[in-house]
Amino acid sequence: MNGDVSKPKFGTDGWRGIIGEDFNSLNCFLVANSLLKLSSNIKKVVIGYDTRKLSQEISQKIKNFYSQKGIDVLLSDCPIPTPTVSFSVKNTNSDFGIVITASHNSKIWNGIKIKNKYGQSISEKQANSLTSIISKEKISEEDFKKFDAFKSDQNDSIDLMSDYIESIKNIVDIEKIKSTNLNIAVDCMFGTSSLILKKLLQSNKCNVEEINATNDSSFPGIKQPEPIDENLSELKLKVKQSHADIGFAFDADSDRVGVIDNKSNYIEAPYTFCVIIDHVLGNKKIVKNISTTVSMTSMIDSIVKKYGVNCFRTKVGFKYVAPNMEKNDSILGGEESGGYSYSKHLLERDGIISSMLILENLIESKSNSSEFIYKLSEKYGNYFYRRSDIKLNDKTVKKLTDFISKFNSKKIIDKQIKFIDKKDGIKINFENDEWILVRLSGTEPLARIYAESFDEESVNNLISSFLNYFNL
């Protein structure tokens, strides 16, 4: 049975493959079986799944397989957010959580995420070990046949959502939100967030209107279920037509959130994080450290300075942010992709809890969501952020690789350099507090360029000057 199987390779945020090709029963069996060898004393596992093709089927197969091995398996009775699995692992003292999801990838993808006993993504060391075990695994035809014998009529799944929702109610002042006249628009993007905000907030005063709320694995009309500006035109229209106070969009497994203000403008993810930080440190008066990545806005540094705490920065990726939160006792963690963590809830991204904190801020500020950034700018100064992805050829890849590893000058593009950070790529901080960060993609010939300045023209000039410097 070993043939020419393209075996799964695990990162800390899981493994993904094209459905029917790499993502199939055989490879999912390999992952499930190899996890038993990664940790030999597994007694209890939580399994959840999203709305994608094969997600429920594979989750049931893993459940059946583990149950035959004497493992207590808590399988969700419906598609649920990844953070619900993370919460359930902690809440039930389970050894691992398994989520069948490809997160924000397009409909042709599916995958598996694995959470440790704390509800966090497995460590880089564990991910590498799992990949190594999978690569050497010899497939038992007898075991695989048992795994592949899917029984759709089994009624042994359980409700994992109720305890998760109760936990949010204990952390956020839900009753205060429900008592307002807020009109909230939600784009579920055909994923796992369907009905959650309705269950939490709908009242005779507070109104929640959902779009794309059915479970549809084809994600109709959406390139991919990712809550970024280019994918949210329908939500913008909904906000405008329904005169909504704010709009939220969640990716397919609901660990990320995108925000549309009451004027149908997208709020860039780094500044959404600032909205949450300013609320938690200020309004909620939980004055503790913040963890984020090198690619995030410098406004964060201005906010923490006001409150006398620290901002710790990591490489790009929440797999670095979550451990940093734990190490430095951070109340919040955030990344540029729209994933934010509130440590009172989870040391893991959670789009639902993030939206609740934003709503709390909206109420406390007694203003419109379109004023969020204006009010932040009044307190902390003007910041304009931009990211640009540039396609490269072999020559330009080498040129930038050499630049990142060797550059150590005091001036570039006619600007004085304050300091250089090579934690992830190269981040050049200038004397006037502008900065530019250059990272190379590890999977494709792309340069990811991030920049920040104090107005739109300046940040655009910063990027264009850098590209001209390299003739890109």
N, C-alpha and C positions, 0 to 999 in steps of 0.2 A: 504493500500500500504506500510505500514511501515515494515512488515515482519522481516526478519533477514538480512537487508541490512548492509553490512560492510561500514560504513560511512567514508568519507574522513577526515583525520587528517592533519592539515596544519602546516608546518614549514615556516620560513621566506623565504625559497627558493621554497616554493610551496608544492604541493601534487602530489604523483605519485602512480600509481596502474597498475596492470597487465591488459592488454587490454582484454575485454570480461569478466573479473572477477570484480575486484574493479573499473577499469576504464570503465564506461559504461554511457549511457545517463542519467540514474537515478541519479547517483552520481554527474555527471557534472551539472545537474539541481539543485541538492542540493547546490553545490558550488555557482552557479550563483544567485540563489534565496537568499541564506544566505548573500551574499555580499551586497544585497540591504538592509538587516537588520543591517549589520555592519555599513553602512553609509546611512542614510535615505534620503540624499539630492543629489543623484547621477544624474547629468544632461548629462554628456558626457563620453563615454568609448571608448578606442582604443582596438581592438582585432586583434591579430596576431596568426600565427600557424606555426608549422614546417612540415616536410615531412612525418611524421608518419601516420600509419593507424588510421583513424577516426579524425585526427587533423582538417582537413578542415570542415568535417561534423559537428563536435561539435562546432567549431567556428561559423558556420552559424546558428546553433540552438540557441546559446547564443545571437547572433545578433538579430535573429527574436524575441526571448523572450523579450529582453530589448527594442526593438523598439515598441513592443506592450504595454510596460509600459511607453512609452513616452520619452525614453532615446535616445539621439543622439548617434549612434554607428558608429565608423569609422572602418570598417572591411577591412583588407588587401586583395588585389586581387591576392596574391600569397604567398607561404611560405616565411617568413621573419625572420631575426635574432631577438632574444630577445632584444638586445640593440636597434634595430630599433623601437620596441614597446616603450621602455623606452624613446627614443628620441621623438617619436611622441606624447606621453602623455604630455611631457613638451611643445613641439612645438605647440600643439593645445589647450593648457590649459584644458586638460581633467582631470577628477576626478580619473580615474583608468586606468590601462592597464591590459589586460588579454592575456596570451600567452598559447596556447595549445601545450605543449612540455614536454618531459621527459629528455631534455638536453642530457647528454652523456650516459644515460641508454641504455640497449640493446633493440632490436626490440620488445620484448614482453611487454614493458612498454610504457605508455603515462601518461600525467599529466597536471597540470595547475599551472602556475606561475602568481602572481598578483603583479602589480607595483602601487605605490602610485602616487600622482599628480606630484611628482618631478622625476618620472621615476625610483625610487629606490624600492627594495623589501619592502613589508610591514613590519612594525616593529614586533618584537617578541610579544609584547602586542596585536597587531592587529591580528596576526596569531593565538594566543591562543584564542582570543575572537571569531574569525571566526570558529575555531574548536568547541568551546562551542556552538555556534549558530547552527552549522550543526548537532551536536549530539542531540540537542533537537528539531530539525525541524520535523514537521509533514507534510508529503507530500500530497499536494492537487492533486488528480487524474486529475482534470480538468486542472490545470495549467501545470502538467507534459505532458498531451496529447498535449497541445498547443506547449510546448517546443519541444516535440519529433516529431512534424510534419515538418520534414526537407524538404525544397524546393530547390532542386539542380539547378533549372533553374533561380533562382533569380540573377539579374545582378546589384547588389547594393554595390559592394565592390569598394575600391579606391586604388590608388597608394600611398603607404607610403614610398617606397624606395627612390624616387627621392629627396625629401627634406633631408632625412638622408644622402645620398651621397653628396649633395651640402654642408651640414654642415661639412662633413669630408674635402671637398675641401677648405673650409674656414679656417680650423685649421692646415692642413698639406700641405706642399709645393708639391702638386701633380704634377704640371708642371715640377718641377725640377726632380722628379723621372721619369716621362715620357720621359724626354730628355736624359736619360742615356741609355746605352746598356744592362741594366740588363735583365737577363733571370730568371724568377721567376716560380717555380713549386708550385702548390696548390692542396692539397688533400681536397676536399669538404666533404668527408666522407658521401656522399649522403644526405647532409643536406642543410641548408638554405644559405650557403655561395656561392653557385653556381653563377658564372658570375659576382660577385661583384668586385673582384680585376680586372677582365677583363674590366669592365665598367670604373673603376677608372684609370687604368694604361696603358692599351693596346695602343701602338702607333707604328709608323714606326721604332722606336728604341727599346722601352721597350717591352718585350715579356712575356706574362703570359700563362702558359700551365696548364690546369686543368686535374685532374683525379677524378674518382668517383663523377662526377658532375651532374648526373641525379637524379631526385627525386624518390628514391626507398626506401620504408618503410621497406624492408627486410634487408637493409644494407648488401648486399652480400659480403662475404669474410672478414667481419669485426665483431669481437666479440661484440664490442659496439663502437659507434661513439665518442670515447674519444681520444683526441690528445696527447697520451702518447707514450713513446718509443716503447713499445711492439706492438702497433697497427700501426706503421708507416713504416713497411718494404717496402711497395709498393711505398711510397713517397721517401724513401731513394733510391730505384732503379731508380725512375723517375729522381731524382736529378742527379744521376750518369750518366744515359743514355743520358740525354739532356744537360749535363754540366751546370746545373743551378747554379746561384750564391747563391741561398737560396731557401728553401722550407718551406711552411706554411701548417699546417693542422688545421682545425676548427672543433669543435664538432657540433652536429646536430643543435643546436640553436645559434651557432657562438659567444657565449660570452667568449669562451676560445680559446687559440691558442697554438699550439706546433710548434717548430722550428727545422728544419734540416739544417745544414750548408753545404757549397759547397763540403765538403768531405764526405757527407752523414752521419754525426754524429748528434745525437740528443743533443740539448742543454737543460740541466736540467732547469726546470721552474724557480727556484730561481735565477739562473744566467741570464736567459732571462730577468727577471725583472730588474736585475742590468744593463743590456745593455740599457734598456729603461730609467732607472734612470739617468745613466751617460750621456745619450744623452740629456734628457730634462733639467737637471741642468747645464750641460756643454755646449753642442753645441747650444741649444735653449736659454740658459741663463735665464731660469725660475727657480730662486733659491728660492724654497719653501719647506715646510716639506713633509715627506713621511710617509704613513701609511701602515703597513703590519702586519703579524701575528707572534706569538712567534716561529713558526716552520720554518721561513725563514732564509736565510743565513746571517751571521754576516758581509759579505762584504757590505751589505747595510749600516751598521753603519759606516764603513770606508769611504764610498762614501759621506754620509751626513756630516761627520766630516770635510772632505775637503772643502765642500761648506758652512759650518757654519750654517747648519739647523739641524732639529731634525728628528729622526725616531721614530714614535709612534707604539707600538706593541699591538695587541689585541689577543683574543682567535682565534682559527682556524675557518675560515668561513668568507665569504665576508659580511654576515649579520652584522658582527662586524666591518669590515674594512670600509665600506661605511659611517656609522655614525661618525666613528673616523676621516675620511677625512674631513667631514664637520666641526666637532668640532675643529680640529687643523689646518684648512686651508691648507690641503695637496694637492699638485699638482698631486700626483700619489698614487694609492693604488694597492696592489698586494697580491696574495696568492699562495701557493705551487701548486695548481691544474692547474695553467696556466691562471688564470683570472686576468686581469689588468685593472685599470681604470685611465683615464686621465681627471681630473676635468674640464678642459676647454671644454670638450665634454659632459661627463656624470659622475655622482657619482655612477657608476655601471660598471660592467665588460663589456668589448667590445673587442672581438678578432680582429675585422677588424681594428679599430683605433690603436690597439697595433701593428699589422703587419705594418701599415704605419709608425709608429714611429721607428720601427726597420729598415725599409728600408731607412728612413732619416739618421739614424745613419750609415748604411752601406755606403751611399754616402759620408757623412761627414768624415768618418774615412779613406776613400780612401784605403781600405784594403778588404780582403776576409772575408766572414762571419765565416770561420774557425779560424780566428784570433781574434774574439770577446773576448773570454775568456782569451786568452794569453795577450791581451792588457789590460784587466781589472786586471789581475794578476800582470802585470808590475806596474800598478799604485797603487793597493790596497792590494797586497799580495796574496798568494795562499790559496784557500779555496776548500775543497772537501766535498761534501754533499751526504748523503745517507739516504734513508728511508727504513724501513723494517717492514712488518706486521707479527706479530707472533700470531698463533692460541693458545688459552688458554683453560684450563678446569676450573671447579668451584674452585678448590684449588688454582690454579695460579692466577685466577682473584682476589680472596680475598687477596692473598699475595701482588699483585701489588697495589690493592686498598688501603691496609693498608700502603704500602710503600709511595704511593703518598701523603696520608693525614698526615702521621706521621714523615717521614724522615726529619731530621734536623741536619745532621752531618757536619763536616768540611773536611771529607775525604771519598772516596769510590773508589773501584777498583784501589787502590794505587795511587790515584790522589788527590791533594789538591783542595778543592772547593773554588771558589771565591765568588759566591752567588747563591742562589736558587730562582727560579721564579715559583710560583704556580698559575699563571693566568689561565693556561689550562693544566691540568695534572701536571707534575713536570719537569722543565727544570733546569738541573744542569750545571752551567757554571764553568769551571775549570780555574786554575791559568794561564795556558798556552793558554787561549782563545779557547780551544776546548769546545764543549758542547754536551749534550745529552738530548733529550726531550722524555718523555714517556706519552702517552695518551691512555686511554681505549675507545674503540668504545662504543657508546651508544646503538647500535643496534645489535651487534653480539660479541661473545667472542674473541675479538682481541685486542692485544696491538699494537699501532702504535708507532714505535720507530724511531726518527729522530736524526741524529748526524752530526757533522761537525768537521773537523780537517784540516790539511794543506797538506796532501797527501792521496792517496787512501789506502795505507796500514794502516795508522794511524786511519782513520775513520772506516775501517773494524775491526781493533783491538778494537776500542772503543765499537762498538756494540757487538762483540763476548765476550768481557770481561764483559759487563753488563749482557748478557744472561747467561754466566757462573755463575755470581754472584747469579742469581736466579734459576740456574739449569733448564733453559728453553731450 
